[in-house]
């Protein structure tokens, strides 16, 4: 795992609230992995296209079967 701040190597540090924390060897920055978050680019581009056609956020979320938040 690479540090998001300085891009150097890091190591597993501890678990906090059920998530693995990492600590950078160089700058001592602590962070949590953000992999696997968000939606696919296809869903995002479809949502933008539907928005440009004038659909509401609620209608887009219903159509794409995703959360409104």
ROVEXMAR-665149 format. One line per field, with one value per residue (C-alpha): residue in three letters; x, y, z. Coordinates in steps of 0.1 Angstrom, whole numbers, plus 5000, padded with zeros to 4 digits. Layout:
% ROVEXMAR-665149
residuo = Ala ...
px = X ...
py = Y ...
pz = Z ...
//
This chain:
% ROVEXMAR-665149
residuo = Unk Unk Unk Unk Unk Unk Unk Unk Unk Unk Unk Unk Unk Unk Unk Unk Unk Unk Unk Unk Unk Unk Unk Unk Unk Unk Unk Unk Unk Unk Unk Unk Unk Unk Unk Unk Unk Unk Unk Unk Unk Unk Unk Unk Unk Unk Unk Unk Unk Unk Unk Unk Unk Unk Unk Unk Unk Unk Unk Unk Unk Unk Unk Unk Unk Unk Unk Unk Unk
px = 5000 5013 5009 4984 5005 5040 5036 5062 5056 5035 5027 4996 4993 4961 4924 4901 4863 4866 4888 4925 4947 4981 5010 5036 5072 5086 5062 5043 5009 4981 4953 4926 4924 4897 4896 4863 4843 4820 4802 4814 4822 4794 4768 4783 4782 4747 4736 4751 4735 4701 4705 4713 4681 4662 4655 4654 4679 4652 4642 4678 4684 4653 4662 4698 4688 4712 4708 4697 4723
py = 5000 5034 5065 5090 5119 5111 5079 5059 5025 5019 4991 4979 4998 4989 4983 5012 5007 4976 4991 4984 5015 5020 5041 5056 5046 5079 5107 5088 5097 5074 5065 5040 5023 5039 5011 4998 5029 5047 5035 5024 5050 5036 5043 5078 5087 5074 5095 5127 5119 5114 5147 5166 5152 5169 5140 5147 5131 5109 5097 5090 5070 5050 5043 5032 5015 5034 5055 5091 5102
pz = 5000 4990 5012 4997 5009 4998 4978 4998 5013 5044 5068 5087 5119 5138 5134 5142 5142 5122 5094 5088 5094 5076 5086 5062 5070 5057 5068 5096 5081 5092 5067 5058 5024 5002 4976 4965 4972 4948 4917 4883 4857 4835 4862 4868 4832 4828 4858 4843 4809 4825 4845 4813 4799 4827 4851 4888 4912 4927 4892 4883 4915 4910 4873 4881 4914 4935 4967 4964 4989
//
